[in-house]
Amino acid sequence: MEAVGALARAGTAGNPAVPSVAGVLEGLSAVRVCADGAGMIGQLRELEDLKSAAAAKQAQIAVAFDLSQRRAQAAAGVPAAGLGAGVAAHAALTRHADTLRSTGDERTRGQIMADALVERLTGTPAGITGIEIQLVMTDRTLLQGDSKPARLPGYGTVPAQWARETVLNGSTGAETGPAENARLSVWLRRLYTAPGTGELVAMDSKARIFPPGLRRFLQIRDDTCRTPYCDAPIRHHDHIIPRHNNGPTTAGNGQGLCEACNHTKENPRWHAKPLSGGRHTVETRTPTGHTYHSTPPDTPTTPPHPRYPGPRRRYLCPRWPRPLCRGNW
């Protein structure tokens, strides 16, 4: 019991009435390893007893801390059902903050705890998952060194050279905390304008993930899994021509699939491609060589009248002496 006795004396050295954990740790570092095997075995046995005593003391302190938190919450008006909630999380965050501060972190304990809470809830550093800038410029400014300025929504006009370097180098060129030249993930979206007027008429995306509006469009258009022999609910919004084969993120190259069909499609010797012209059609070829064509379900539109199918053509009704225009009869 020599080691335990030394720890007890060290823990009460400052104030015999109030032993300290810091004193126990200091005493543990002062214990010398015995020279003989029998002494080492005795020390190991004593340290096992010490570990048991430390675990019991830790449980006792945890219960006391939980009780104090419940009392503080009750005094603050917290309902009885919510008393004690978050005590373990608070203890873990406090322990994490103390560990970082002991290694030289200059943030306060509260700042470290707040940052750690956000990171653990969101799974991202500081809770930031990314910011989309939406820098708009012409293809000549980007690729041919043209001087026409770019536009940054929410800010205004920016110099062409700065915009070009930001996109091509993937760097802001500005200091952001400890690291300079924070790297950017660059996605290109082509904007199509009408000749002459310059009016924006269409847009596609080089992003890997379908944007929310396009996902809703695919969900409405396809309704269920587009695989011909499957009608399961849509779970994945799939690139028909995969992104790793330079497939665009567009409505024409998108389809709704269930999870099983989407994973199956990625297996070797499975091929799919969109067919041009008419309704949106997907051709799928299986490893056995069979080819299937898939089209989205019919939309709930009003079918044309069998005798008057044209939208603006005029017909003569055999019973009436005057011509009729579809929509006016």
C-alpha positions in Angstrom: 0.0 0.0 0.0 3.0 2.3 -0.3 1.9 3.8 -3.6 -1.7 4.5 -2.3 -0.4 5.9 0.9 1.9 8.3 -1.0 -1.0 9.4 -3.1 -3.2 10.0 -0.1 -0.4 12.1 1.6 0.0 14.1 -1.6 -3.7 14.7 -2.0 -3.9 16.3 1.5 -0.6 18.1 1.5 -2.1 21.6 0.7 -5.1 21.3 3.0 -5.6 18.1 5.0 -9.3 18.8 5.3 -9.9 19.1 1.5 -8.0 16.6 -0.6 -7.5 17.6 -4.2 -7.4 15.5 -7.4 -4.5 17.6 -8.6 -2.5 16.5 -5.5 -3.3 12.9 -6.2 -2.0 13.2 -9.8 1.1 14.9 -8.5 1.7 12.1 -6.0 1.2 9.5 -8.7 3.9 11.0 -10.8 6.2 10.9 -7.7 5.8 7.2 -7.1 8.9 5.3 -8.0 8.9 1.9 -9.7 10.1 -0.9 -7.4 13.3 -2.6 -8.3 12.3 -6.2 -7.8 9.5 -8.1 -9.4 7.6 -8.8 -6.2 7.4 -5.0 -5.5 6.2 -4.3 -9.1 3.4 -6.8 -8.7 2.4 -5.2 -5.5 2.4 -1.8 -7.1 0.2 -3.1 -10.0 -2.2 -4.5 -7.5 -2.4 -1.2 -5.6 -2.9 0.7 -8.9 -5.8 -1.6 -9.8 -7.4 -0.7 -6.4 -6.7 2.9 -7.1 -8.5 2.7 -10.5 -11.5 1.2 -8.8 -11.5 3.9 -6.2 -11.1 6.6 -8.9 -14.0 5.2 -10.9 -16.2 5.1 -7.8 -15.3 8.7 -7.0 -16.0 9.7 -10.6 -19.5 8.2 -10.4 -20.1 9.9 -7.1 -19.1 13.3 -8.5 -21.2 12.7 -11.7 -24.3 12.0 -9.6 -23.7 15.1 -7.5 -23.2 17.2 -10.6 -26.4 15.9 -12.1 -28.3 16.7 -8.9 -26.9 20.3 -8.9 -27.9 20.8 -12.5 -31.4 19.6 -11.8 -31.7 21.9 -8.9 -30.5 24.9 -11.0 -32.9 24.0 -13.8 -35.8 23.6 -11.4 -35.0 27.1 -10.0 -35.0 28.5 -13.5 -38.5 27.1 -14.2 -37.6 24.1 -16.3 -40.5 21.6 -16.4 -40.0 18.4 -14.4 -39.8 16.3 -17.6 -36.9 18.3 -18.9 -34.8 18.2 -15.7 -31.3 16.7 -16.2 -31.4 16.9 -20.0 -28.0 17.7 -21.4 -26.0 17.1 -18.3 -23.9 14.4 -19.9 -23.4 16.5 -23.0 -22.3 19.5 -20.9 -19.8 17.3 -19.0 -18.4 16.0 -22.3 -18.1 19.5 -23.8 -16.5 20.8 -20.6 -13.9 18.0 -20.6 -13.2 18.6 -24.3 -12.7 22.4 -23.7 -10.4 21.8 -20.8 -8.3 19.4 -22.9 -7.9 21.9 -25.7 -7.1 24.8 -23.3 -4.4 22.7 -21.7 -2.8 22.3 -25.1 -2.6 26.1 -25.7 -6.0 26.9 -27.4 -6.6 30.6 -26.8 -10.3 30.4 -27.0 -12.4 30.6 -23.8 -14.0 27.5 -22.4 -17.4 28.7 -23.5 -16.2 29.4 -27.1 -14.7 26.0 -27.4 -17.8 24.3 -26.0 -20.0 26.2 -28.4 -17.9 25.4 -31.4 -17.6 21.7 -30.4 -21.4 21.5 -29.9 -22.1 22.9 -33.4 -19.5 20.6 -35.0 -20.8 17.5 -33.3 -24.4 18.3 -34.3 -23.7 19.2 -37.9 -20.7 17.0 -38.6 -18.8 19.9 -40.2 -16.1 22.3 -38.8 -17.8 25.3 -37.2 -21.1 24.1 -38.8 -20.2 25.5 -42.2 -21.1 23.2 -45.0 -20.3 25.6 -47.9 -21.3 28.9 -49.4 -22.4 29.2 -53.0 -21.1 32.5 -54.5 -22.9 32.5 -58.0 -20.2 34.5 -59.8 -21.5 35.4 -63.3 -19.3 36.1 -66.3 -19.1 35.6 -70.0 -17.2 32.6 -71.6 -14.8 35.1 -73.2 -13.9 36.6 -69.8 -13.3 33.2 -68.3 -11.4 31.5 -71.2 -10.1 34.2 -73.5 -8.9 36.9 -71.2 -11.6 39.4 -72.1 -11.9 42.5 -70.0 -15.7 42.5 -69.6 -16.4 42.6 -65.9 -18.2 39.9 -64.0 -21.1 40.2 -61.7 -21.3 39.0 -58.1 -25.0 38.7 -56.9 -25.5 40.8 -53.8 -22.3 42.8 -54.3 -22.2 44.1 -57.9 -19.6 44.4 -60.6 -16.1 42.8 -60.0 -13.0 43.1 -62.2 -12.6 40.5 -64.9 -9.1 39.5 -63.9 -10.1 38.9 -60.3 -13.1 36.8 -61.3 -11.0 34.8 -63.8 -8.3 34.1 -61.2 -10.8 33.1 -58.6 -12.4 30.5 -60.8 -9.4 29.1 -62.6 -7.1 29.0 -59.5 -9.8 28.0 -57.1 -8.6 30.5 -54.6 -10.0 33.7 -53.0 -6.5 35.3 -52.7 -7.4 36.7 -49.3 -6.4 35.7 -45.7 -9.0 33.7 -43.8 -7.7 33.0 -40.3 -4.6 30.9 -40.0 -4.5 29.7 -43.6 -4.1 32.0 -46.6 -5.6 31.5 -50.0 -8.6 29.4 -48.8 -9.3 26.8 -51.5 -12.7 26.9 -53.3 -14.6 24.1 -54.9 -15.5 25.4 -58.3 -18.6 24.3 -60.3 -19.5 25.7 -63.7 -23.1 26.3 -64.8 -23.6 27.3 -68.4 -26.2 30.1 -68.9 -27.8 30.3 -72.3 -29.0 33.6 -73.6 -31.1 34.5 -76.6 -29.2 35.9 -79.6 -29.6 39.7 -79.9 -31.6 40.4 -76.8 -29.3 38.6 -74.3 -32.3 37.4 -72.4 -31.5 34.4 -70.1 -33.4 31.4 -71.5 -31.8 28.3 -69.9 -29.2 27.0 -67.5 -27.4 23.7 -66.8 -25.0 22.7 -64.1 -21.7 20.9 -63.8 -22.5 20.2 -60.1 -22.6 16.6 -59.1 -25.8 16.9 -57.1 -29.1 17.9 -58.7 -30.3 21.3 -57.3 -33.6 21.3 -55.3 -35.7 22.7 -58.2 -34.4 20.1 -60.7 -35.0 17.3 -58.1 -38.6 18.3 -57.7 -39.0 18.4 -61.5 -37.6 14.8 -61.8 -39.9 13.7 -59.0 -43.0 15.1 -60.6 -42.1 14.0 -64.2 -41.1 10.4 -63.4 -43.5 9.8 -60.4 -41.9 6.3 -59.7 -38.7 4.5 -60.5 -37.9 4.7 -64.2 -36.7 1.2 -64.5 -39.3 -0.5 -66.8 -40.0 -3.4 -64.6 -40.0 -1.5 -61.3 -42.6 0.9 -59.8 -40.9 1.5 -56.4 -40.9 5.1 -55.0 -38.1 7.4 -56.2 -35.2 7.5 -53.7 -32.3 8.6 -55.9 -32.0 11.3 -58.6 -29.7 9.7 -61.0 -27.4 10.9 -63.9 -28.3 8.6 -66.8 -24.8 9.2 -68.2 -22.8 9.1 -65.0 -20.9 12.2 -63.8 -17.6 10.3 -64.0 -18.3 10.0 -67.8 -18.9 13.7 -68.1 -22.7 13.4 -67.9 -24.4 16.8 -67.4 -26.6 17.7 -64.5 -29.7 18.5 -66.6 -33.3 17.4 -66.8 -32.5 15.5 -70.0 -29.8 13.5 -68.3 -31.7 12.9 -65.1 -34.1 10.3 -64.0 -35.7 9.1 -60.8 -34.7 5.7 -59.5 -35.2 3.6 -56.5 -32.2 2.8 -54.4 -31.8 -0.8 -55.6 -32.1 0.1 -59.3 -29.6 2.9 -59.0 -27.0 0.7 -57.4 -27.7 -2.1 -59.9 -27.2 0.4 -62.8 -23.7 1.1 -61.6 -22.6 -2.6 -62.0 -20.4 -3.6 -64.9 -22.0 -4.2 -68.4 -25.0 -2.1 -67.5 -25.5 0.8 -69.9 -28.1 3.6 -70.0 -28.4 6.7 -72.3 -31.1 9.2 -73.0 -32.6 9.2 -76.5 -33.1 12.4 -78.4 -36.4 13.6 -79.9 -40.0 13.4 -78.6 -40.8 12.4 -75.1 -38.0 11.9 -72.6 -36.9 8.3 -73.2 -34.1 6.3 -71.5 -32.6 3.2 -73.2 -31.2 0.7 -70.7 -29.1 -2.3 -71.8 -28.6 -5.2 -69.4 -25.5 -7.5 -69.2 -27.6 -10.1 -71.0 -27.9 -7.9 -74.1 -31.6 -7.1 -73.6 -32.6 -3.5 -74.3 -35.4 -1.7 -72.6 -37.0 1.8 -73.2 -38.5 3.8 -70.4 -40.7 6.9 -70.7 -42.3 8.9 -67.9 -46.0 8.4 -67.2 -48.6 10.5 -69.1 -49.3 13.9 -67.7 -52.9 14.7 -66.7 -53.5 17.0 -69.7 -56.9 17.3 -71.4 -56.8 15.2 -74.6 -57.8 16.9 -77.9 -61.3 16.5 -79.3 -61.3 13.6 -81.7 -63.0 15.6 -84.4 -61.3 18.9 -83.8 -57.7 18.0 -82.7 -55.9 21.2 -83.8 -55.4 24.1 -81.4 -56.2 26.9 -83.8 -57.6 25.3 -87.0 -61.1 26.0 -88.1 -63.6 23.2 -89.0 -67.1 23.2 -90.5 -69.6 21.3 -88.4 -71.9 19.2 -90.7 -74.9 20.1 -88.6 -74.2 23.8 -88.2 -74.1 26.3 -91.0 -71.2 28.4 -89.6 -67.6 27.5 -89.0 -66.4 26.7 -85.5 -63.2 27.4 -83.8 -62.0 24.9 -81.2 -62.5 26.3 -77.8 -65.5 28.4 -78.9 -68.2 25.7 -79.1 
